[in-house]
Amino acid sequence: MRDMTQRDALLRIAPELRMFLPVSRRQEWQRVAPDGSSTLGHHVESAGIPLTEVGPMTVDGRGVGPSHQLAAGDVVEVGPVPRPQQLPREPRFLLDVHLGTLARRLRLLGIDAAYHNDMDDPALVVQANEERRVLLTQDRGLLRRRALWLGAYVRGSRPQDQLRDLMERFAPPLRPWTRCTACNGELTPADKETVAARLEAGTRRSYDAYGQCRACGQVYWHGAHSGHLEEIVRTARAWAGSLS
């Protein structure tokens, strides 16, 4: 790629970021033409890579930011966000409409995960900004919205793969069985007598320990499906242990 003209600059794209490039241009080196006004960030996004996924960038070994103005002959190394990604506080998330199963799994693990199945893109950005939540999505256009304070592309098509990707990227603390999987509210222990009216007779006979959501009142107990849920928790804890 050293046969570029004097007007060109080169972007060297890290392997982790090449999935965002068009299939026909999924090469290590990307040639761009500096125009005197477009920033490095603009050129990276024009190639198809959301800036939320980009980490350190260097020009001839010198660290630069997205606002850097490219010059002819520049050779830019474009790296991925380091993992785990450092945030100023414990991560809180907002998931778009397509990630409902992932949202429920995050809540099962005690991770603060807001989710709505009827919220459009502008409203998602507003909530993410107001509540300082990381917006999780597989919509690259949503991640390129200038108003968004912080977002992340979720890799994988299966919820299990998506969850592992999220844990590797943010390493959130796990507090299983402390959040409502329906609404994200916090769970508190509940006396059997207090919630008895909301239980089926068989449940009342079979279980004594209950939790109740502070927000929506949903009642929880270790019932017939707890084996599947406990496996999700065990797997997540194993992943977390391997990352520490």
N, C-alpha and C positions, 0 to 999 in steps of 0.2 A: 504493500500500500504506500510505498515511499515515492511513487511516481506521480504524486498529486501536483496539480498546477500551483503556481505561486498564490493564487487567490483562495485556495482551499485550506480547511482545517480538518483534522481527523479526531473522531471520537472512538476511543477503544472501550467497548461495552463489556462489562464483566459477565461471565456466563450466567449468573443468577438473574440478570436483567434481560437477557436476549429473548426470553419468552414473550416479552411485550412488543418486540419488533414484528413487522409484517413478515409472513413466512418467506416471501420472495427476497427479503432483505435481512434475513436472520444471520448476519455475519458479525465477526468480532469487531471489524473496523467499519465505521460509518463516515462517509465523506460529507462535509457540509461547507457551504460557501458563506463566510462572514459578510454581512452587509453593512456593518458600521452602526447598526441600531439594535438588532436582535440580541438578546442575552444568551448566555450558555444554557440557562434553564429553558428558554424558548426552543432552542435547537434540540435539547434532549427530549422535551415533550413532543416536539414535532416528529421526532423519530418514533414516538409511540409509548414512551416510558413516563409514567406519572412521577412527578418529583417526590411524592410521598415514599417512593420505593428506592430513591437514590440516596446514597451515603456520601462518603468522601469523594471529592473530585480534585484532580490535580492537573495543572498545565505545566508540562516540562518539569515535573517534580515539585511544583509549588502549589499549595492548597488554595483553592478558589471556591467561591460560592456561586449559586445560580445566577446572580446578577452580573457575573463577569462578562465583559465584552470580548468575544473571540477576535483574534487577529489571524491573518493569513499565515499559515505555517504552524499554528498551534497544534500540539498533540495532547489530547485530553484523555485522562484515565477516568472513567465513570464507574464508580463502585456501588455496591448495594448498601442498604442500611445495615449497620452492624447488628448482630444478634447476640444476646438480647438487646433490644433497643432501650436506651435509657430515657426515662420520662421524669419530669419533676415531681411526680406524685404517683401513688398506686394507680394503675390503669383502670379506667372506667370506659365502657364501650357502648356504642350505639350501632345496631346492625340494620342493614337495609332489608327490604321486603323479602328478598330471596334467601335469607339466612336464618329463617325461623328455627330450624332444628338445631343449628349451632347455638343460637341464643338460649334455647332450653338447656343444652348441655353445659353452657357456661354458668347458668344459674344453678344447675345441679351441683356444680363445683364451688358455689359460693362467690362467683365472680359477678360483679355489678354489670349487667348487660341489658340495656334498654332495647326494646324492639316494638315496632308497630307494623301491622300488615296493610296499612292504608295511608302511609305517609309519603308524600312526593319528595323529590330531590331537594328543592329549596327549603322545605320544612326540616328535612334531615340535617341540612347544614346549619340551620338556625339552632336546632336543639343541641347539636354537637358543640357548637361554639358557646352557647349560653351555659351549658353544663360541663364544659371542658371534657367531653367524651371523645374517644378515638372512634371515628366513623369507619366501620368495617364493611367492605363491599367487594364485589367482583366487577363493578362498573367503572371502567377506567375514566370515562367522561366525568363521573361524579367526583373522582379523586382529583381531577384537574380544575375543579371550581376554585377560583381565586379566593373566595371568601372563606373557604374551609380552613380551620386552624390546624387540624391534624387528621389524617386518615391512613388507612392501610388496606392494601389489596390482600384478600384472603385466597390462598392457593389451595387447590384441591377441589374435586367434585363431590367427594363423600364427606359427610359430617365428621367422621373420625379423622380423616386427613386434614380437614380444615381446623379441627381443634388442635391437632398436634402442631400445625403450622403457626397457629396463634400463640401457643405456649412457648414454642421455640423463639418466636419474635419478641414477646413481651414478658415472658416468665412471670405471669401474675400469681400472687399467693392463692393457695387453694384452701377453701373453708367449706367442704362438702356438707350438704344437707342444712344449709343456713339460709337459703333464699327460696322464694316461691318460684317454681318453674313456669307458672302461669303469668305472673305480673311483675316479677323481679323484686317484690317486697321482702323484707326480712322476716324470718320465722322465729317464733318464740315457743317455748314449751307450753302445752295446754293440758289442763286437767281433763280427765276423761269425762267427768260429770259436766264440765263446761261445754264440751262439744258433742255430747251424747245425742242431742236432738238432730244433729247433722249426719249421723252415722247410720248405716244399715245395721240391722240386728246382728247379722253374722260378723260384721266388723267389730261391733261392741263386745261380742263374746270372745273374739280371737285376739284382740290387741289391747294393750293397756297404755302404751306410750304414744303420745301425739304431739304434733307441732301445728301451729296456726300462723297464717300470714297476717302481719300487722296491717297491711294495706287492704287486701281484698277479703280476708277472712277464710281463705281456703284452708282446709284441714288436711294434714299429711300423717301417714303412718307407713311402716314398712310392710307393704302388702304383697300381693301376688307377683307384681312386676319388679320387685326390688332387686331380684337377682341380676337382671339386665342393667339396671341403674348402678348397682354396686360394681359391676364389671367395668362400666365407664369410669367410675371413680377410681378403681384400682389401677386401671390402665393410665389414667391421667397422673396419678401419684407416682407411678413408675417413670413416666416421662419426666416429671418434675425432678425426680431424684437423679435421673441421668444428666440433667442440665445443670445441677448444682455443683 
